[in-house]
Amino acid sequence: MSSLAATIKQEISRLARKEVKAQTGATRQAVAQYRRDIANLKRQLRQQEQKIAYLEAQEKKRLEAPAVNKEVVERARFSARSVRAQRERLGLSAADYGKLVGVSSLTIYNWEHGKTRPRQEQMKALVAVRGIGKREANKRLELMG
């Protein structure tokens, strides 16, 4: 009798496993597809992040080294008052203005007070910043971080 009960119990267990497998098969396939989709989306996201980082770096380089006509730089004269006026016109602190030009805030202070004069590369940056407005200046500062 116990042999019959054990056999029936095994058969019921087998049929139950078979039924569970049939019921969960579609779900298992859907989960596998979702995982593939998620992996694909993660790959796409990584590629997009790399492209964005590359483009931000290119834009930062473009903004840091604006194209200025060499002739304009050679004709440009330095004036301590004009540096201060330009900075105030843009509504920037010495530190922020220094970031735009590529120098420290102390250098800006020294220029404004006539203690030092900019070098040729710095003069190029000063001339490039002369032509921008408040919005452009804030945009460049935002990109520089």
N, CA, C and O atoms as a GROMACS GRO file, in nm:
protein
  580
    1MET      N    1   0.083  -0.118   0.000
    1MET     CA    2   0.000   0.000   0.000
    1MET      C    3   0.088   0.124   0.000
    1MET      O    4   0.057   0.221  -0.070
    2SER      N    5   0.194   0.124   0.076
    2SER     CA    6   0.279   0.241   0.081
    2SER      C    7   0.346   0.263  -0.053
    2SER      O    8   0.376   0.377  -0.091
    3SER      N    9   0.369   0.157  -0.124
    3SER     CA   10   0.429   0.168  -0.256
    3SER      C   11   0.333   0.240  -0.350
    3SER      O   12   0.377   0.322  -0.431
    4LEU      N   13   0.204   0.213  -0.340
    4LEU     CA   14   0.103   0.279  -0.423
    4LEU      C   15   0.093   0.427  -0.385
    4LEU      O   16   0.086   0.513  -0.473
    5ALA      N   17   0.093   0.455  -0.258
    5ALA     CA   18   0.085   0.594  -0.211
    5ALA      C   19   0.208   0.672  -0.255
    5ALA      O   20   0.197   0.787  -0.296
    6ALA      N   21   0.325   0.611  -0.246
    6ALA     CA   22   0.449   0.677  -0.287
    6ALA      C   23   0.448   0.702  -0.437
    6ALA      O   24   0.492   0.808  -0.482
    7THR      N   25   0.400   0.607  -0.514
    7THR     CA   26   0.394   0.621  -0.660
    7THR      C   27   0.298   0.733  -0.698
    7THR      O   28   0.328   0.815  -0.784
    8ILE      N   29   0.182   0.735  -0.632
    8ILE     CA   30   0.084   0.841  -0.662
    8ILE      C   31   0.142   0.977  -0.622
    8ILE      O   32   0.126   1.075  -0.694
    9LYS      N   33   0.208   0.981  -0.510
    9LYS     CA   34   0.267   1.105  -0.463
    9LYS      C   35   0.375   1.154  -0.562
    9LYS      O   36   0.383   1.273  -0.591
   10GLN      N   37   0.455   1.063  -0.611
   10GLN     CA   38   0.558   1.099  -0.709
   10GLN      C   39   0.495   1.149  -0.839
   10GLN      O   40   0.542   1.246  -0.899
   11GLU      N   41   0.388   1.082  -0.881
   11GLU     CA   42   0.319   1.121  -1.004
   11GLU      C   43   0.257   1.260  -0.990
   11GLU      O   44   0.266   1.342  -1.081
   12ILE      N   45   0.193   1.283  -0.876
   12ILE     CA   46   0.133   1.415  -0.852
   12ILE      C   47   0.241   1.522  -0.851
   12ILE      O   48   0.222   1.630  -0.908
   13SER      N   49   0.352   1.493  -0.789
   13SER     CA   50   0.463   1.587  -0.782
   13SER      C   51   0.518   1.615  -0.922
   13SER      O   52   0.548   1.729  -0.956
   14ARG      N   53   0.529   1.508  -1.003
   14ARG     CA   54   0.579   1.523  -1.139
   14ARG      C   55   0.484   1.609  -1.222
   14ARG      O   56   0.528   1.699  -1.293
   15LEU      N   57   0.354   1.580  -1.212
   15LEU     CA   58   0.255   1.657  -1.287
   15LEU      C   59   0.250   1.804  -1.241
   15LEU      O   60   0.231   1.895  -1.321
   16ALA      N   61   0.269   1.825  -1.110
   16ALA     CA   62   0.269   1.961  -1.057
   16ALA      C   63   0.390   2.038  -1.111
   16ALA      O   64   0.377   2.154  -1.149
   17ARG      N   65   0.507   1.974  -1.114
   17ARG     CA   66   0.626   2.039  -1.169
   17ARG      C   67   0.606   2.072  -1.317
   17ARG      O   68   0.644   2.179  -1.365
   18LYS      N   69   0.546   1.976  -1.388
   18LYS     CA   70   0.521   1.994  -1.531
   18LYS      C   71   0.426   2.113  -1.552
   18LYS      O   72   0.447   2.195  -1.642
   19GLU      N   73   0.323   2.120  -1.472
   19GLU     CA   74   0.224   2.229  -1.482
   19GLU      C   75   0.288   2.364  -1.448
   19GLU      O   76   0.262   2.464  -1.515
   20VAL      N   77   0.370   2.366  -1.342
   20VAL     CA   78   0.437   2.490  -1.302
   20VAL      C   79   0.531   2.536  -1.413
   20VAL      O   80   0.539   2.655  -1.445
   21LYS      N   81   0.602   2.440  -1.472
   21LYS     CA   82   0.694   2.473  -1.580
   21LYS      C   83   0.619   2.530  -1.699
   21LYS      O   84   0.665   2.626  -1.761
   22ALA      N   85   0.505   2.472  -1.732
   22ALA     CA   86   0.424   2.522  -1.844
   22ALA      C   87   0.371   2.661  -1.814
   22ALA      O   88   0.368   2.747  -1.903
   23GLN      N   89   0.330   2.686  -1.690
   23GLN     CA   90   0.274   2.816  -1.652
   23GLN      C   91   0.382   2.925  -1.650
   23GLN      O   92   0.357   3.039  -1.688
   24THR      N   93   0.501   2.889  -1.605
   24THR     CA   94   0.606   2.990  -1.590
   24THR      C   95   0.695   3.003  -1.712
   24THR      O   96   0.780   3.092  -1.717
   25GLY      N   97   0.678   2.917  -1.809
   25GLY     CA   98   0.763   2.921  -1.929
   25GLY      C   99   0.751   3.053  -2.003
   25GLY      O  100   0.852   3.112  -2.042
   26ALA      N  101   0.629   3.100  -2.024
   26ALA     CA  102   0.608   3.226  -2.095
   26ALA      C  103   0.667   3.343  -2.015
   26ALA      O  104   0.726   3.434  -2.071
   27THR      N  105   0.649   3.337  -1.884
   27THR     CA  106   0.703   3.443  -1.800
   27THR      C  107   0.855   3.443  -1.804
   27THR      O  108   0.918   3.548  -1.811
   28ARG      N  109   0.913   3.325  -1.801
   28ARG     CA  110   1.058   3.312  -1.806
   28ARG      C  111   1.113   3.370  -1.937
   28ARG      O  112   1.215   3.438  -1.937
   29GLN      N  113   1.045   3.341  -2.047
   29GLN     CA  114   1.087   3.396  -2.176
   29GLN      C  115   1.075   3.548  -2.177
   29GLN      O  116   1.162   3.616  -2.230
   30ALA      N  117   0.967   3.600  -2.119
   30ALA     CA  118   0.948   3.745  -2.114
   30ALA      C  119   1.057   3.810  -2.030
   30ALA      O  120   1.110   3.914  -2.068
   31VAL      N  121   1.092   3.750  -1.918
   31VAL     CA  122   1.197   3.804  -1.831
   31VAL      C  123   1.330   3.804  -1.905
   31VAL      O  124   1.405   3.901  -1.896
   32ALA      N  125   1.359   3.698  -1.977
   32ALA     CA  126   1.484   3.691  -2.054
   32ALA      C  127   1.488   3.802  -2.159
   32ALA      O  128   1.591   3.865  -2.179
   33GLN      N  129   1.375   3.825  -2.226
   33GLN     CA  130   1.368   3.931  -2.327
   33GLN      C  131   1.386   4.068  -2.262
   33GLN      O  132   1.455   4.154  -2.316
   34TYR      N  133   1.323   4.088  -2.145
   34TYR     CA  134   1.338   4.215  -2.074
   34TYR      C  135   1.483   4.240  -2.035
   34TYR      O  136   1.532   4.352  -2.044
   35ARG      N  137   1.550   4.135  -1.991
   35ARG     CA  138   1.691   4.150  -1.954
   35ARG      C  139   1.776   4.188  -2.075
   35ARG      O  140   1.865   4.272  -2.065
   36ARG      N  141   1.748   4.125  -2.189
   36ARG     CA  142   1.821   4.162  -2.311
   36ARG      C  143   1.794   4.307  -2.348
   36ARG      O  144   1.886   4.381  -2.384
   37ASP      N  145   1.667   4.348  -2.338
   37ASP     CA  146   1.631   4.486  -2.369
   37ASP      C  147   1.701   4.584  -2.274
   37ASP      O  148   1.751   4.688  -2.318
   38ILE      N  149   1.704   4.552  -2.147
   38ILE     CA  150   1.769   4.638  -2.048
   38ILE      C  151   1.918   4.649  -2.076
   38ILE      O  152   1.976   4.757  -2.068
   39ALA      N  153   1.980   4.537  -2.108
   39ALA     CA  154   2.123   4.538  -2.140
   39ALA      C  155   2.150   4.624  -2.263
   39ALA      O  156   2.247   4.699  -2.267
   40ASN      N  157   2.063   4.613  -2.362
   40ASN     CA  158   2.077   4.693  -2.484
   40ASN      C  159   2.061   4.842  -2.452
   40ASN      O  160   2.136   4.925  -2.503
   41LEU      N  161   1.962   4.874  -2.370
   41LEU     CA  162   1.940   5.014  -2.332
   41LEU      C  163   2.059   5.069  -2.252
   41LEU      O  164   2.097   5.185  -2.269
   42LYS      N  165   2.118   4.985  -2.166
   42LYS     CA  166   2.235   5.029  -2.091
   42LYS      C  167   2.351   5.057  -2.185
   42LYS      O  168   2.425   5.154  -2.166
   43ARG      N  169   2.370   4.973  -2.288
   43ARG     CA  170   2.475   4.996  -2.386
   43ARG      C  171   2.451   5.127  -2.460
   43ARG      O  172   2.544   5.206  -2.480
   44GLN      N  173   2.327   5.150  -2.501
   44GLN     CA  174   2.294   5.274  -2.571
   44GLN      C  175   2.318   5.395  -2.482
   44GLN      O  176   2.370   5.496  -2.527
   45LEU      N  177   2.278   5.384  -2.355
   45LEU     CA  178   2.298   5.493  -2.260
   45LEU      C  179   2.446   5.524  -2.243
   45LEU      O  180   2.486   5.641  -2.242
   46ARG      N  181   2.527   5.421  -2.230
   46ARG     CA  182   2.671   5.440  -2.216
   46ARG      C  183   2.728   5.510  -2.338
   46ARG      O  184   2.811   5.600  -2.326
   47GLN      N  185   2.684   5.468  -2.458
   47GLN     CA  186   2.731   5.532  -2.581
   47GLN      C  187   2.690   5.679  -2.586
   47GLN      O  188   2.769   5.765  -2.624
   48GLN      N  189   2.566   5.708  -2.547
   48GLN     CA  190   2.517   5.845  -2.548
   48GLN      C  191   2.594   5.930  -2.447
   48GLN      O  192   2.627   6.045  -2.475
   49GLU      N  193   2.622   5.875  -2.330
   49GLU     CA  194   2.698   5.948  -2.229
   49GLU      C  195   2.839   5.978  -2.280
   49GLU      O  196   2.891   6.087  -2.255
   50GLN      N  197   2.900   5.883  -2.350
   50GLN     CA  198   3.032   5.906  -2.406
   50GLN      C  199   3.028   6.016  -2.512
   50GLN      O  200   3.117   6.101  -2.518
   51LYS      N  201   2.925   6.013  -2.596
   51LYS     CA  202   2.911   6.117  -2.698
   51LYS      C  203   2.891   6.254  -2.634
   51LYS      O  204   2.950   6.352  -2.678
   52ILE      N  205   2.809   6.260  -2.531
   52ILE     CA  206   2.783   6.386  -2.462
   52ILE      C  207   2.912   6.438  -2.398
   52ILE      O  208   2.943   6.556  -2.407
   53ALA      N  209   2.986   6.349  -2.333
   53ALA     CA  210   3.111   6.390  -2.270
   53ALA      C  211   3.209   6.442  -2.375
   53ALA      O  212   3.278   6.542  -2.352
   54TYR      N  213   3.216   6.376  -2.489
   54TYR     CA  214   3.304   6.419  -2.596
   54TYR      C  215   3.262   6.556  -2.648
   54TYR      O  216   3.346   6.645  -2.665
   55LEU      N  217   3.132   6.574  -2.672
   55LEU     CA  218   3.084   6.702  -2.723
   55LEU      C  219   3.103   6.814  -2.622
   55LEU      O  220   3.136   6.927  -2.660
   56GLU      N  221   3.082   6.785  -2.493
   56GLU     CA  222   3.105   6.886  -2.391
   56GLU      C  223   3.252   6.925  -2.386
   56GLU      O  224   3.284   7.043  -2.371
   57ALA      N  225   3.340   6.828  -2.400
   57ALA     CA  226   3.483   6.858  -2.401
   57ALA      C  227   3.519   6.944  -2.521
   57ALA      O  228   3.598   7.038  -2.510
   58GLN      N  229   3.462   6.911  -2.637
   58GLN     CA  230   3.489   6.990  -2.757
   58GLN      C  231   3.438   7.133  -2.742
   58GLN      O  232   3.505   7.229  -2.780
   59GLU      N  233   3.318   7.146  -2.685
   59GLU     CA  234   3.260   7.279  -2.665
   59GLU      C  235   3.342   7.358  -2.564
   59GLU      O  236   3.363   7.478  -2.581
   60LYS      N  237   3.389   7.291  -2.461
   60LYS     CA  238   3.471   7.358  -2.360
   60LYS      C  239   3.601   7.408  -2.423
   60LYS      O  240   3.643   7.520  -2.397
   61LYS      N  241   3.663   7.324  -2.505
   61LYS     CA  242   3.785   7.365  -2.574
   61LYS      C  243   3.757   7.484  -2.665
   61LYS      O  244   3.837   7.578  -2.672
   62ARG      N  245   3.644   7.478  -2.734
   62ARG     CA  246   3.609   7.586  -2.827
   62ARG      C  247   3.589   7.717  -2.751
   62ARG      O  248   3.632   7.823  -2.796
   63LEU      N  249   3.523   7.708  -2.636
   63LEU     CA  250   3.496   7.829  -2.558
   63LEU      C  251   3.621   7.881  -2.488
   63LEU      O  252   3.637   8.002  -2.472
   64GLU      N  253   3.709   7.792  -2.447
   64GLU     CA  254   3.830   7.835  -2.378
   64GLU      C  255   3.928   7.902  -2.473
   64GLU      O  256   4.001   7.993  -2.434
   65ALA      N  257   3.931   7.857  -2.595
   65ALA     CA  258   4.023   7.913  -2.692
   65ALA      C  259   3.946   7.972  -2.810
   65ALA      O  260   3.949   7.918  -2.920
   66PRO      N  261   3.876   8.083  -2.786
   66PRO     CA  262   3.799   8.142  -2.896
   66PRO      C  263   3.891   8.197  -3.004
   66PRO      O  264   4.002   8.244  -2.978
   67ALA      N  265   3.843   8.190  -3.125
   67ALA     CA  266   3.921   8.237  -3.239
   67ALA      C  267   3.919   8.390  -3.240
   67ALA      O  268   3.813   8.452  -3.250
   68VAL      N  269   4.036   8.448  -3.230
   68VAL     CA  270   4.049   8.594  -3.233
   68VAL      C  271   4.148   8.627  -3.344
   68VAL      O  272   4.253   8.565  -3.358
   69ASN      N  273   4.111   8.725  -3.421
   69ASN     CA  274   4.198   8.767  -3.530
   69ASN      C  275   4.329   8.819  -3.473
   69ASN      O  276   4.330   8.901  -3.381
   70LYS      N  277   4.440   8.772  -3.526
   70LYS     CA  278   4.572   8.809  -3.476
   70LYS      C  279   4.595   8.959  -3.489
   70LYS      O  280   4.657   9.022  -3.403
   71GLU      N  281   4.545   9.014  -3.596
   71GLU     CA  282   4.560   9.158  -3.620
   71GLU      C  283   4.487   9.240  -3.512
   71GLU      O  284   4.537   9.344  -3.468
   72VAL      N  285   4.370   9.192  -3.470
   72VAL     CA  286   4.294   9.261  -3.367
   72VAL      C  287   4.369   9.258  -3.235
   72VAL      O  288   4.371   9.358  -3.162
   73VAL      N  289   4.431   9.146  -3.204
   73VAL     CA  290   4.506   9.133  -3.079
   73VAL      C  291   4.626   9.227  -3.080
   73VAL      O  292   4.658   9.289  -2.979
   74GLU      N  293   4.693   9.236  -3.194
   74GLU     CA  294   4.811   9.322  -3.202
   74GLU      C  295   4.774   9.469  -3.188
   74GLU      O  296   4.851   9.547  -3.132
   75ARG      N  297   4.656   9.507  -3.238
   75ARG     CA  298   4.612   9.646  -3.228
   75ARG      C  299   4.554   9.678  -3.091
   75ARG      O  300   4.548   9.795  -3.052
   76ALA      N  301   4.510   9.576  -3.019
   76ALA     CA  302   4.444   9.599  -2.890
   76ALA      C  303   4.544   9.654  -2.788
   76ALA      O  304   4.659   9.613  -2.782
   77ARG      N  305   4.493   9.748  -2.709
   77ARG     CA  306   4.575   9.806  -2.605
   77ARG      C  307   4.518   9.764  -2.471
   77ARG      O  308   4.398   9.740  -2.457
   78PHE      N  309   4.606   9.757  -2.373
   78PHE     CA  310   4.563   9.719  -2.239
   78PHE      C  311   4.537   9.843  -2.156
   78PHE      O  312   4.614   9.939  -2.156
   79SER      N  313   4.425   9.838  -2.085
   79SER     CA  314   4.392   9.945  -1.992
   79SER      C  315   4.333   9.882  -1.867
   79SER      O  316   4.242   9.799  -1.874
   80ALA      N  317   4.386   9.921  -1.753
   80ALA     CA  318   4.336   9.865  -1.627
   80ALA      C  319   4.189   9.900  -1.607
   80ALA      O  320   4.110   9.817  -1.562
   81ARG      N  321   4.153  10.024  -1.642
   81ARG     CA  322   4.013  10.064  -1.626
   81ARG      C  323   3.920   9.985  -1.718
   81ARG      O  324   3.807   9.954  -1.681
   82SER      N  325   3.968   9.954  -1.838
   82SER     CA  326   3.881   9.879  -1.931
   82SER      C  327   3.857   9.736  -1.883
   82SER      O  328   3.749   9.681  -1.904
   83VAL      N  329   3.956   9.676  -1.819
   83VAL     CA  330   3.939   9.541  -1.764
   83VAL      C  331   3.831   9.543  -1.657
   83VAL      O  332   3.741   9.459  -1.656
   84ARG      N  333   3.840   9.640  -1.567
   84ARG     CA  334   3.741   9.652  -1.461
   84ARG      C  335   3.602   9.683  -1.518
   84ARG      O  336   3.503   9.625  -1.474
   85ALA      N  337   3.597   9.773  -1.615
   85ALA     CA  338   3.469   9.810  -1.676
   85ALA      C  339   3.406   9.689  -1.746
   85ALA      O  340   3.286   9.667  -1.736
   86GLN      N  341   3.488   9.613  -1.816
   86GLN     CA  342   3.438   9.494  -1.885
   86GLN      C  343   3.384   9.392  -1.785
   86GLN      O  344   3.276   9.335  -1.805
   87ARG      N  345   3.458   9.370  -1.678
   87ARG     CA  346   3.415   9.275  -1.575
   87ARG      C  347   3.284   9.321  -1.511
   87ARG      O  348   3.194   9.240  -1.490
   88GLU      N  349   3.274   9.448  -1.480
   88GLU     CA  350   3.152   9.500  -1.420
   88GLU      C  351   3.035   9.499  -1.518
   88GLU      O  352   2.921   9.476  -1.478
   89ARG      N  353   3.064   9.524  -1.645
   89ARG     CA  354   2.959   9.519  -1.747
   89ARG      C  355   2.898   9.379  -1.757
   89ARG      O  356   2.777   9.363  -1.776
   90LEU      N  357   2.983   9.279  -1.742
   90LEU     CA  358   2.936   9.141  -1.745
   90LEU      C  359   2.875   9.099  -1.612
   90LEU      O  360   2.809   8.995  -1.604
   91GLY      N  361   2.896   9.178  -1.509
   91GLY     CA  362   2.840   9.147  -1.378
   91GLY      C  363   2.906   9.027  -1.314
   91GLY      O  364   2.840   8.946  -1.248
   92LEU      N  365   3.037   9.015  -1.332
   92LEU     CA  366   3.110   8.898  -1.282
   92LEU      C  367   3.205   8.937  -1.170
   92LEU      O  368   3.253   9.050  -1.163
   93SER      N  369   3.231   8.843  -1.083
   93SER     CA  370   3.334   8.861  -0.981
   93SER      C  371   3.470   8.845  -1.048
   93SER      O  372   3.480   8.797  -1.161
   94ALA      N  373   3.573   8.886  -0.977
   94ALA     CA  374   3.709   8.871  -1.032
   94ALA      C  375   3.742   8.724  -1.056
   94ALA      O  376   3.810   8.689  -1.152
   95ALA      N  377   3.691   8.638  -0.967
   95ALA     CA  378   3.718   8.494  -0.983
   95ALA      C  379   3.652   8.440  -1.109
   95ALA      O  380   3.714   8.366  -1.186
   96ASP      N  381   3.524   8.477  -1.132
   96ASP     CA  382   3.454   8.429  -1.251
   96ASP      C  383   3.514   8.488  -1.379
   96ASP      O  384   3.529   8.418  -1.480
   97TYR      N  385   3.547   8.614  -1.374
   97TYR     CA  386   3.610   8.677  -1.491
   97TYR      C  387   3.744   8.611  -1.519
   97TYR      O  388   3.782   8.590  -1.634
   98GLY      N  389   3.816   8.579  -1.412
   98GLY     CA  390   3.944   8.509  -1.429
   98GLY      C  391   3.927   8.373  -1.494
   98GLY      O  392   4.010   8.332  -1.575
   99LYS      N  393   3.818   8.302  -1.458
   99LYS     CA  394   3.793   8.173  -1.523
   99LYS      C  395   3.771   8.190  -1.672
   99LYS      O  396   3.820   8.110  -1.752
  100LEU      N  397   3.697   8.295  -1.709
  100LEU     CA  398   3.672   8.319  -1.852
  100LEU      C  399   3.802   8.347  -1.927
  100LEU      O  400   3.822   8.299  -2.039
  101VAL      N  401   3.888   8.424  -1.865
  101VAL     CA  402   4.013   8.464  -1.930
  101VAL      C  403   4.120   8.356  -1.917
  101VAL      O  404   4.211   8.348  -1.999
  102GLY      N  405   4.107   8.273  -1.813
  102GLY     CA  406   4.204   8.166  -1.794
  102GLY      C  407   4.315   8.205  -1.698
  102GLY      O  408   4.426   8.154  -1.708
  103VAL      N  409   4.284   8.296  -1.605
  103VAL     CA  410   4.381   8.338  -1.505
  103VAL      C  411   4.315   8.336  -1.368
  103VAL      O  412   4.196   8.308  -1.357
  104SER      N  413   4.393   8.365  -1.263
  104SER     CA  414   4.338   8.365  -1.128
  104SER      C  415   4.271   8.498  -1.097
  104SER      O  416   4.289   8.596  -1.169
  105SER      N  417   4.193   8.500  -0.991
  105SER     CA  418   4.126   8.623  -0.949
  105SER      C  419   4.229   8.726  -0.903
  105SER      O  420   4.206   8.846  -0.919
  106LEU      N  421   4.340   8.683  -0.846
  106LEU     CA  422   4.445   8.774  -0.803
  106LEU      C  423   4.507   8.845  -0.924
  106LEU      O  424   4.541   8.963  -0.918
  107THR      N  425   4.522   8.772  -1.033
  107THR     CA  426   4.575   8.831  -1.155
  107THR      C  427   4.481   8.940  -1.206
  107THR      O  428   4.525   9.047  -1.248
  108ILE      N  429   4.352   8.912  -1.202
  108ILE     CA  430   4.253   9.012  -1.244
  108ILE      C  431   4.265   9.136  -1.155
  108ILE      O  432   4.264   9.249  -1.204
  109TYR      N  433   4.277   9.113  -1.026
  109TYR     CA  434   4.292   9.224  -0.931
  109TYR      C  435   4.415   9.308  -0.966
  109TYR      O  436   4.408   9.431  -0.971
  110ASN      N  437   4.527   9.241  -0.990
  110ASN     CA  438   4.650   9.312  -1.024
  110ASN      C  439   4.638   9.389  -1.155
  110ASN      O  440   4.690   9.500  -1.167
  111TRP      N  441   4.570   9.331  -1.254
  111TRP     CA  442   4.548   9.401  -1.380
  111TRP      C  443   4.463   9.525  -1.358
  111TRP      O  444   4.495   9.633  -1.408
  112GLU      N  445   4.355   9.510  -1.281
  112GLU     CA  446   4.264   9.621  -1.259
  112GLU      C  447   4.330   9.735  -1.182
  112GLU      O  448   4.292   9.851  -1.200
  113HIS      N  449   4.424   9.705  -1.098
  113HIS     CA  450   4.492   9.808  -1.020
  113HIS      C  451   4.623   9.853  -1.084
  113HIS      O  452   4.700   9.928  -1.023
  114GLY      N  453   4.649   9.807  -1.205
  114GLY     CA  454   4.766   9.852  -1.280
  114GLY      C  455   4.898   9.802  -1.228
  114GLY      O  456   5.003   9.857  -1.260
  115LYS      N  457   4.895   9.697  -1.148
  115LYS     CA  458   5.020   9.644  -1.091
  115LYS      C  459   5.094   9.555  -1.191
  115LYS      O  460   5.217   9.550  -1.192
  116THR      N  461   5.018   9.486  -1.275
  116THR     CA  462   5.079   9.400  -1.377
  116THR      C  463   5.005   9.418  -1.508
  116THR      O  464   4.899   9.480  -1.514
  117ARG      N  465   5.062   9.362  -1.612
  117ARG     CA  466   5.000   9.367  -1.745
  117ARG      C  467   4.989   9.224  -1.800
  117ARG      O  468   5.072   9.139  -1.766
  118PRO      N  469   4.889   9.197  -1.882
  118PRO     CA  470   4.873   9.060  -1.935
  118PRO      C  471   4.979   9.027  -2.039
  118PRO      O  472   5.028   9.114  -2.111
  119ARG      N  473   5.014   8.899  -2.044
  119ARG     CA  474   5.104   8.850  -2.147
  119ARG      C  475   5.027   8.837  -2.278
  119ARG      O  476   4.906   8.860  -2.282
  120GLN      N  477   5.096   8.801  -2.384
  120GLN     CA  478   5.034   8.795  -2.517
  120GLN      C  479   4.918   8.696  -2.522
  120GLN      O  480   4.812   8.727  -2.577
  121GLU      N  481   4.935   8.574  -2.464
  121GLU     CA  482   4.827   8.475  -2.467
  121GLU      C  483   4.707   8.525  -2.386
  121GLU      O  484   4.592   8.504  -2.424
  122GLN      N  485   4.737   8.590  -2.275
  122GLN     CA  486   4.629   8.643  -2.191
  122GLN      C  487   4.559   8.759  -2.259
  122GLN      O  488   4.439   8.778  -2.243
  123MET      N  489   4.633   8.836  -2.335
  123MET     CA  490   4.573   8.946  -2.409
  123MET      C  491   4.475   8.893  -2.513
  123MET      O  492   4.370   8.952  -2.536
  124LYS      N  493   4.510   8.781  -2.576
  124LYS     CA  494   4.418   8.718  -2.671
  124LYS      C  495   4.287   8.683  -2.602
  124LYS      O  496   4.179   8.707  -2.656
  125ALA      N  497   4.297   8.625  -2.482
  125ALA     CA  498   4.176   8.588  -2.408
  125ALA      C  499   4.097   8.711  -2.367
  125ALA      O  500   3.974   8.709  -2.372
  126LEU      N  501   4.165   8.817  -2.327
  126LEU     CA  502   4.095   8.941  -2.291
  126LEU      C  503   4.019   8.999  -2.409
  126LEU      O  504   3.905   9.041  -2.396
  127VAL      N  505   4.084   9.000  -2.526
  127VAL     CA  506   4.019   9.053  -2.646
  127VAL      C  507   3.900   8.967  -2.684
  127VAL      O  508   3.797   9.018  -2.727
  128ALA      N  509   3.912   8.836  -2.667
  128ALA     CA  510   3.802   8.745  -2.700
  128ALA      C  511   3.683   8.767  -2.609
  128ALA      O  512   3.568   8.756  -2.652
  129VAL      N  513   3.708   8.798  -2.482
  129VAL     CA  514   3.600   8.816  -2.385
  129VAL      C  515   3.532   8.952  -2.404
  129VAL      O  516   3.417   8.969  -2.363
  130ARG      N  517   3.602   9.048  -2.465
  130ARG     CA  518   3.544   9.181  -2.484
  130ARG      C  519   3.415   9.177  -2.564
  130ARG      O  520   3.324   9.257  -2.539
  131GLY      N  521   3.406   9.087  -2.658
  131GLY     CA  522   3.292   9.086  -2.748
  131GLY      C  523   3.171   9.007  -2.702
  131GLY      O  524   3.074   8.996  -2.776
  132ILE      N  525   3.173   8.953  -2.581
  132ILE     CA  526   3.060   8.870  -2.538
  132ILE      C  527   2.970   8.948  -2.442
  132ILE      O  528   3.011   9.047  -2.383
  133GLY      N  529   2.849   8.900  -2.429
  133GLY     CA  530   2.754   8.961  -2.338
  133GLY      C  531   2.739   8.878  -2.211
  133GLY      O  532   2.808   8.778  -2.191
  134LYS      N  533   2.646   8.924  -2.126
  134LYS     CA  534   2.625   8.856  -1.997
  134LYS      C  535   2.581   8.712  -2.015
  134LYS      O  536   2.632   8.622  -1.948
  135ARG      N  537   2.486   8.689  -2.106
  135ARG     CA  538   2.434   8.553  -2.125
  135ARG      C  539   2.544   8.459  -2.172
  135ARG      O  540   2.558   8.348  -2.121
  136GLU      N  541   2.621   8.505  -2.270
  136GLU     CA  542   2.729   8.422  -2.323
  136GLU      C  543   2.834   8.394  -2.215
  136GLU      O  544   2.884   8.282  -2.204
  137ALA      N  545   2.866   8.496  -2.136
  137ALA     CA  546   2.964   8.479  -2.029
  137ALA      C  547   2.915   8.376  -1.928
  137ALA      O  548   2.991   8.288  -1.886
  138ASN      N  549   2.787   8.387  -1.888
  138ASN     CA  550   2.733   8.291  -1.791
  138ASN      C  551   2.727   8.151  -1.850
  138ASN      O  552   2.750   8.053  -1.780
  139LYS      N  553   2.696   8.141  -1.979
  139LYS     CA  554   2.693   8.010  -2.045
  139LYS      C  555   2.832   7.946  -2.044
  139LYS      O  556   2.846   7.827  -2.015
  140ARG      N  557   2.933   8.025  -2.076
  140ARG     CA  558   3.070   7.973  -2.077
  140ARG      C  559   3.112   7.930  -1.936
  140ARG      O  560   3.173   7.825  -1.919
  141LEU      N  561   3.079   8.010  -1.837
  141LEU     CA  562   3.114   7.974  -1.699
  141LEU      C  563   3.044   7.845  -1.656
  141LEU      O  564   3.103   7.761  -1.588
  142GLU      N  565   2.920   7.831  -1.697
  142GLU     CA  566   2.845   7.709  -1.664
  142GLU      C  567   2.910   7.586  -1.725
  142GLU      O  568   2.920   7.482  -1.661
  143LEU      N  569   2.956   7.599  -1.850
  143LEU     CA  570   3.020   7.486  -1.917
  143LEU      C  571   3.156   7.455  -1.855
  143LEU      O  572   3.199   7.339  -1.852
  144MET      N  573   3.223   7.557  -1.807
  144MET     CA  574   3.353   7.535  -1.744
  144MET      C  575   3.341   7.467  -1.608
  144MET      O  576   3.435   7.404  -1.560
  145GLY      N  577   3.225   7.481  -1.549
  145GLY     CA  578   3.201   7.413  -1.422
  145GLY      C  579   3.249   7.488  -1.309
  145GLY      O  580   3.236   7.443  -1.195
   0.00000   0.00000   0.00000
